[in-house]
Amino acid sequence: MILSNQYYYTNNMDQPQAQCSAGTFTGNFKNNLNIFFGIPYAKPLEMDTQWLPPEPIEHPICLDAIKRGYTAPQTIYEKSFFHDQSLPEESINCLTLNIASKNLKARMPVMVWIHGGAYVTGSANSSMYDLFNLPQHDVVLVTVNYRLGPFGFLKLNKVTNGKISSTGNEGLMDQKLAIEWVKKNIDTFGGDPDNITLFGESAGAWSVALQSSIHSDGNLFSKAICQSGGMNAYIDENRANSWGDLFLQQADQSGMSVNDLQKCPESDIVSLSIKMKHTMISEGKWLSPEIGFSPVADGNFLPIDPLKNFKHSPIRLIVGTTSDEYRLWSEFEAYYLNLTEEQFLKRLKKIFHHEKISSIKKQYLDHSLKDDKYKQALSNIMTDWTFGIHALKLLENHKNKSFGYLFNEVSPLFGGRLGAYHASELPYLFGSWKKEPFKSLCSKNAEKTSEILQVLWTQFAKSGVPSFESTSLKPFSENKTLACINSSLELKTHNKIKKLTLLHESKINY
């Protein structure tokens, strides 16, 4: 088998080496850890295979795993201060993973990270996901790259009459193959293949939830952590076909046929995807519950009702949100500036049953809100509607032991205006708060908050119960308790549960 030029070979025996059925991998030893970058878990993708399911590598390889692999092509329409400028070159040949382990001869719990980014951006190679901290708690950390945007989550097989075979689930298939690779080979890296925890944030959390539905027997992994995501970010086949048709329309307007799409460079596919995204945004179709590039509940790879499939799963679960998820958007969107009561009510009537509006107003327009009260109230509602109710649904429907949390450590960013925004827990979890640009995003209590979050997550990976010192989180089914995670960990029955229940009962069925 001929491998891509991405891969480098070595006979250097001075560096840590791991030999398994997948091959021999040579890494680096740094900060008391064995680090392996860019390990391929699937055959390299090329132009003619970029929309096909991933395939296992057939023969063992010898790889100098000291260089991060390629970044999946990013389908983004705007840069923000969160955009990671340090990511490696983008390429469809991105199906790699990174491993960090303290002891290659041990048998430690394994934590497999699925990154977020709305299924269109992000990378396991981001400096946000620092490899050098979580493994210090005696776990093996694996971070996974997978296809994004049109390459991973666009269904074209029906609208192209099978000329392009993509089902819209190739990104999930990538993740599945990566987890299977870990299950088969991680013992060589000091990991316990019978004790794997899957965890992720945002689209990564959606992915974790969906993988938990696909593998609900718990044989591939036994524990899952969903940070700011539930089992909601998928679409049915009809909607997936309509998105595929819209993509073809964009291609046609650009003078490209289906045959052209089969052989055009990935950069052209990305450009078409951005045009498609702009069209959907202008038509009000991009945001939840209609997310453009999404997994497809086809009843084949992904169950028609993923939550139902997961209800009685033995997989143990942590699920929760940040307290101010939506401020990441509401503080920057022109729509929210000087929001009037009329605009506020108009928005609510588009989302909720009209007879519930007065109850929602009463719950969210409380006396603690001062300036821009309608903006603050709507942002809080959108936090709970977009993220919170789906976390609650997972907690209430999962019959095995599940634990709920609310991350509420306020970021100093913009004078604290963003609160505990979407993804704000990540620098604490991965220890990247110690370095810029993440240090400036985190509170003065970052060290303590980071310690609490890391210990909770790694103890869960070890024992199935998240605990810190003498405090253990309580199963949600027992007393509806949430762990409020900040520099002062506390367990309490939070009033957010009442609000989430109200919104869930008030939601218009689309």
C-alpha positions in Angstrom: 0.0 0.0 0.0 1.3 3.5 -0.9 0.7 6.1 1.8 0.3 9.8 1.3 3.3 12.1 1.6 1.8 13.2 4.9 3.4 10.2 6.6 7.0 10.1 7.7 9.0 7.0 8.5 11.7 6.5 11.1 14.0 3.9 12.8 14.8 6.3 15.7 14.8 4.0 18.8 15.5 6.9 21.2 11.9 8.1 21.1 8.9 6.2 22.5 7.6 3.5 20.3 4.3 1.7 20.2 3.8 -1.5 18.2 0.4 -2.9 17.5 -1.7 -4.5 14.7 -2.0 -1.1 13.0 1.8 -0.7 12.8 4.8 0.7 14.6 4.5 4.4 15.8 7.3 6.5 17.1 6.4 9.6 19.0 8.0 12.2 21.3 8.5 12.2 25.1 7.5 15.6 26.6 6.3 16.8 30.0 6.5 13.2 31.2 4.1 12.1 28.5 4.4 9.9 25.4 2.9 12.0 22.6 1.9 10.6 19.2 0.5 12.9 16.5 -1.2 12.3 13.2 -1.8 8.6 13.4 -4.0 7.5 10.4 -7.0 5.4 11.4 -8.3 5.0 7.8 -7.0 4.9 4.3 -6.0 8.3 2.9 -8.8 10.1 1.1 -8.3 11.4 -2.3 -10.4 13.5 -4.7 -12.2 10.4 -6.1 -12.9 9.0 -2.6 -13.7 12.2 -0.6 -17.4 11.3 -0.4 -17.1 7.6 0.3 -17.2 5.9 3.7 -13.8 5.5 5.4 -11.9 2.3 5.0 -9.5 0.7 7.4 -5.9 0.6 6.5 -5.1 -2.9 5.3 -1.5 -3.3 6.3 0.6 -2.3 9.3 2.6 0.9 8.8 5.7 2.4 10.2 5.2 6.0 11.1 7.1 8.8 12.7 4.2 10.2 14.6 5.7 13.6 15.6 3.8 15.9 13.3 0.1 16.8 13.5 -2.0 15.6 10.6 -3.9 17.7 8.2 -6.9 19.8 9.3 -10.3 18.9 7.7 -11.4 21.5 5.2 -13.2 24.3 7.1 -16.6 25.5 5.9 -16.9 28.8 7.7 -18.4 32.1 6.6 -16.7 34.4 9.0 -13.6 34.6 11.1 -13.9 35.3 14.8 -11.5 35.8 17.7 -12.0 32.1 18.4 -10.6 31.0 15.1 -7.4 29.1 15.6 -4.7 30.5 13.3 -2.2 27.8 14.3 -4.0 24.8 12.6 -2.1 22.7 10.1 -2.8 22.8 6.4 -6.3 21.8 5.4 -6.8 18.7 3.3 -9.5 16.0 2.8 -6.8 13.6 3.8 -7.5 14.3 7.5 -8.5 11.0 9.1 -5.9 10.9 11.8 -5.9 10.9 15.6 -3.5 12.1 18.4 -2.6 10.1 21.5 -1.1 11.2 24.8 -0.1 8.6 27.5 1.9 8.6 30.7 2.9 5.0 30.6 2.8 2.8 27.5 2.9 -0.4 29.7 0.0 0.5 31.9 -3.7 -0.2 31.5 -5.3 3.2 32.1 -8.8 4.5 31.3 -9.1 6.0 27.8 -10.8 9.3 27.0 -11.6 9.9 23.3 -12.3 13.5 22.4 -14.7 14.5 19.5 -14.2 18.2 18.8 -17.1 20.7 18.1 -17.6 23.4 15.5 -21.2 22.9 14.2 -20.0 20.1 11.9 -18.3 22.7 9.6 -15.2 23.8 11.5 -12.8 22.8 14.2 -10.0 20.3 14.6 -8.4 17.8 17.0 -5.2 19.7 16.2 -6.4 22.9 17.8 -4.1 24.3 20.5 -7.3 24.7 22.6 -7.2 20.9 23.1 -3.9 20.7 24.9 -2.7 17.1 25.1 -0.4 17.6 28.1 -2.8 18.1 31.0 -5.7 15.5 31.2 -3.3 12.6 30.8 -1.5 13.7 34.0 -4.5 12.3 35.8 -3.6 8.8 34.7 -5.8 8.5 31.7 -4.9 8.1 28.0 -6.2 11.0 25.9 -7.1 10.5 22.2 -8.3 13.4 20.0 -9.9 12.6 16.7 -10.2 14.4 13.3 -13.1 13.7 11.0 -14.6 15.1 7.8 -16.7 18.3 8.1 -19.2 20.2 6.1 -20.1 18.7 2.7 -17.5 16.0 2.9 -18.9 14.6 6.1 -22.5 15.7 6.4 -24.1 16.3 3.0 -26.5 13.7 1.5 -26.1 13.6 -2.2 -26.8 9.9 -3.2 -30.5 10.4 -4.0 -30.4 13.8 -5.6 -27.5 12.7 -7.9 -29.1 9.3 -8.7 -26.2 7.6 -7.0 -23.4 9.3 -9.0 -22.2 10.8 -5.7 -22.7 8.2 -3.0 -22.6 10.3 0.2 -25.3 9.6 2.7 -24.7 12.6 5.0 -23.2 10.3 7.7 -19.6 10.0 6.5 -18.4 12.2 9.3 -20.1 9.9 11.9 -18.6 6.9 10.1 -15.2 8.5 10.4 -15.7 8.9 14.2 -16.9 5.3 14.4 -13.9 3.9 12.6 -11.6 6.0 14.8 -13.2 4.6 18.0 -12.9 1.1 16.6 -9.2 1.7 15.9 -8.8 2.9 19.5 -10.6 -0.2 20.9 -8.4 -2.5 18.9 -5.0 -0.8 19.4 -5.0 1.4 22.5 -3.6 -1.2 24.8 -0.3 -0.7 23.1 -0.4 2.9 24.2 -1.1 2.1 27.9 -4.9 2.3 27.6 -7.6 -0.1 28.7 -9.8 -1.1 25.7 -12.5 -2.2 28.0 -12.7 1.2 29.7 -13.3 3.9 27.0 -15.1 7.2 27.6 -16.3 9.2 24.7 -16.5 13.0 25.3 -17.1 16.1 23.2 -18.5 19.6 23.1 -21.2 21.3 20.9 -21.2 19.3 17.6 -18.8 17.0 19.4 -21.4 16.4 22.1 -24.1 15.8 19.5 -21.7 13.3 17.9 -21.1 11.6 21.3 -24.8 11.3 21.9 -25.4 9.9 18.4 -22.6 7.5 18.7 -24.1 6.4 22.0 -27.3 5.6 20.1 -25.5 3.7 17.3 -23.5 1.7 19.9 -26.1 1.6 22.7 -25.0 -1.8 23.9 -21.9 -0.2 25.5 -19.5 -2.7 23.9 -17.4 -0.1 22.0 -17.3 2.5 24.9 -18.9 2.4 28.3 -19.2 6.1 29.3 -20.0 9.3 27.5 -19.8 13.0 28.3 -21.9 15.5 26.3 -20.9 19.2 26.9 -23.4 21.6 25.4 -25.2 19.2 23.2 -27.9 16.5 23.3 -29.4 14.0 20.9 -31.1 16.6 18.7 -28.7 17.8 15.9 -29.7 15.5 13.1 -32.2 15.7 10.2 -34.5 13.3 8.5 -33.9 12.1 5.0 -36.4 14.5 3.3 -34.7 17.5 4.8 -31.3 16.1 4.0 -32.3 15.6 0.4 -33.6 19.2 0.2 -30.2 20.4 1.5 -28.5 18.2 -1.1 -30.7 19.7 -3.9 -29.8 23.2 -2.7 -26.1 22.3 -2.9 -26.6 21.1 -6.5 -28.4 24.4 -7.3 -25.4 26.3 -6.1 -23.2 24.2 -8.2 -25.4 24.7 -11.3 -25.3 28.5 -10.8 -21.5 28.2 -10.7 -21.5 26.3 -14.0 -20.7 22.9 -12.4 -22.4 19.6 -13.2 -22.6 16.5 -11.1 -19.7 15.0 -13.1 -17.7 18.1 -12.4 -18.3 17.7 -8.6 -16.9 14.2 -8.7 -13.5 15.4 -9.8 -13.2 19.1 -8.7 -10.8 20.2 -6.0 -11.9 20.3 -2.4 -11.5 24.1 -2.3 -14.3 24.4 -4.9 -16.6 22.2 -2.8 -15.9 24.4 0.2 -16.7 27.6 -1.8 -20.1 26.0 -2.9 -20.8 25.1 0.7 -20.2 28.6 1.9 -22.6 29.9 -0.8 -25.2 27.3 0.3 -24.8 28.4 3.9 -25.3 32.0 3.1 -28.5 31.1 1.1 -29.8 29.1 4.1 -29.0 31.9 6.5 -30.8 34.5 4.3 -33.8 32.1 4.3 -33.7 31.6 8.0 -33.0 27.9 7.7 -29.5 27.5 9.1 -30.0 27.8 12.9 -31.6 25.1 15.0 -33.8 23.2 14.5 -32.7 23.2 10.9 -29.0 22.8 10.8 -27.5 22.7 7.4 -24.7 20.1 7.5 -26.0 17.4 9.9 -26.1 13.7 10.4 -29.1 12.0 8.8 -31.5 9.7 10.7 -31.8 7.2 7.9 -32.7 4.1 9.8 -29.7 2.5 8.3 -26.5 3.9 9.9 -28.3 6.2 12.3 -31.6 5.2 14.0 -34.7 7.1 13.0 -35.2 7.9 16.7 -31.8 8.0 18.2 -33.0 8.9 21.7 -35.4 6.0 21.9 -32.5 3.7 20.9 -30.4 5.0 23.8 -33.0 5.0 26.6 -32.0 1.8 28.2 -28.4 1.8 27.2 -25.8 0.7 29.9 -23.6 3.6 28.9 -23.1 6.0 31.8 -23.6 9.6 31.0 -22.6 13.2 32.0 -24.5 15.9 30.2 -24.7 19.7 30.8 -24.3 23.2 29.5 -22.7 26.5 30.3 -24.9 29.0 32.0 -24.8 31.6 29.3 -24.3 29.6 26.1 -26.0 32.0 23.7 -24.2 35.2 24.7 -21.4 34.1 22.3 -23.9 35.2 19.6 -26.3 37.6 21.2 -23.6 40.0 22.3 -22.5 40.4 18.7 -25.7 40.1 16.6 -27.2 43.4 15.5 -30.7 42.0 16.1 -30.2 42.0 19.9 -29.0 45.6 20.1 -31.7 47.9 21.7 -34.2 45.0 21.5 -37.7 46.2 22.2 -40.6 44.4 24.0 -42.4 44.1 20.6 -39.4 42.4 19.0 -38.9 40.2 22.1 -42.5 39.0 22.0 -42.4 38.5 18.2 -39.4 36.2 18.6 -41.1 34.2 21.3 -44.2 33.7 19.2 -42.1 32.2 16.4 -40.8 29.5 18.8 -43.4 28.8 21.5 -47.1 28.1 21.8 -48.8 31.5 22.3 -50.6 30.4 25.5 -47.2 29.8 27.1 -45.7 33.2 26.4 -46.9 34.9 29.6 -45.4 32.1 31.7 -42.1 32.3 29.8 -42.0 36.1 30.3 -42.6 35.7 34.0 -39.8 33.2 34.4 -37.2 35.0 32.3 -38.0 38.8 32.8 -37.0 38.8 36.4 -36.0 41.7 38.6 -32.3 40.9 38.4 -32.2 42.1 34.8 -31.2 45.7 34.4 -30.1 47.4 31.2 -31.2 45.7 28.0 -33.5 43.4 29.9 -35.2 42.1 26.7 -31.8 41.3 25.2 -30.7 39.5 28.3 -33.9 37.6 28.7 -34.0 36.5 25.0 -30.4 35.5 25.2 -31.1 33.4 28.3 -34.2 31.8 26.6 -32.1 31.0 23.5 -29.4 29.4 25.7 -32.0 27.1 27.3 -34.0 26.5 24.1 -30.9 25.8 21.9 -28.9 23.8 24.4 -30.5 23.3 27.8 -33.7 21.5 26.9 -31.8 18.9 24.9 -29.5 18.2 27.8 -32.5 17.9 30.1 -34.2 15.5 27.6 -31.1 13.3 27.7 -31.0 13.3 31.5 -34.7 12.5 31.9 -34.8 9.8 29.3 -31.6 7.9 30.0 -32.5 5.0 32.4 -28.9 4.3 33.4 -27.0 6.5 35.8 -26.6 10.0 34.4 -25.2 13.2 35.9 -26.1 16.7 35.1 -24.0 19.9 35.4 -24.1 23.6 34.8 -20.7 25.3 34.1 -21.0 28.9 35.4 -17.5 30.3 35.8 -17.8 33.8 34.3 -15.2 34.8 31.8 -13.5 38.2 32.2 -13.8 38.7 28.4 -15.3 42.0 27.5 -15.7 42.9 31.1 -17.7 39.8 31.9 -20.4 40.5 29.3 -20.3 37.0 27.9 -20.7 35.3 31.2 -20.0 31.6 30.9 -20.5 31.4 27.2 -20.6 28.5 24.8 -17.3 26.5 24.9 -15.9 28.6 27.8 -15.2 25.5 29.8 -12.7 24.1 27.2 -9.5 26.0 28.3 -10.1 24.8 31.9 -10.8 21.2 30.9 -7.7 20.9 28.7 -5.5 23.1 30.8 -4.9 25.5 27.8 -5.8 28.4 30.1 -2.2 28.5 31.1 -1.2 30.0 27.7 -2.4 32.7 25.4 -4.7 33.4 23.8 -6.8 31.3 26.2 -5.4 32.8 29.4 -7.1 36.1 28.8 -10.5 34.2 28.3 -10.4 32.6 31.8 -11.0 33.9 35.3 -8.5 34.6 38.0 -9.6 31.3 39.6 -8.7 29.4 36.5 -6.3 27.0 38.2 -8.9 25.8 40.7 -11.7 25.6 38.2 -9.5 23.6 35.9 -8.5 21.2 38.6 -12.1 20.6 39.6 -13.3 20.0 36.0 -10.3 17.7 35.1 -10.7 15.6 38.2 -14.5 15.3 37.8 -14.1 14.1 34.2 -11.2 11.8 34.8 -12.7 10.2 37.9 -15.9 9.5 35.8 -13.6 7.8 33.2 -12.1 5.7 35.9 -15.1 4.7 38.0 -18.3 5.9 36.3 -18.9 8.4 39.1 -17.7 12.1 38.8 -16.2 13.1 42.1 -13.8 15.8 43.4 -12.2 15.2 46.9 -15.2 14.4 49.2 -17.9 15.6 46.7 -19.6 13.1 44.3 -22.2 14.2 41.8 -25.6 12.7 42.4 -27.5 10.8 39.6 -30.0 13.2 38.1 -32.8 10.6 38.5 -32.5 10.7 42.2 -33.2 14.4 43.0 -32.9 16.5 39.9 -29.5 17.8 41.1 -27.1 19.7 39.0 -23.4 20.2 39.7 -22.6 23.9 39.4 -19.0 23.8 38.2 -16.9 26.8 39.0 -14.0 27.5 41.3 -16.4 26.5 44.2 -18.1 23.2 43.2 -21.6 22.9 44.6 -24.5 20.5 44.1 -28.0 21.9 44.1 -31.4 21.7 42.7 -31.1 24.6 40.3 -34.1 26.7 39.3 -32.9 26.2 35.7 -34.6 22.8 35.7 -38.0 24.6 36.2 -37.2 26.9 33.3 -36.0 24.1 31.0 -39.1 22.1 31.7 -41.4 25.1 30.9 -39.6 25.7 27.5 -39.7 22.0 26.6 -43.4 21.9 27.2 -43.9 25.2 25.3 -42.0 24.4 22.2 -43.8 24.5 18.8 -43.4 21.2 17.0 -41.7 21.8 13.6 
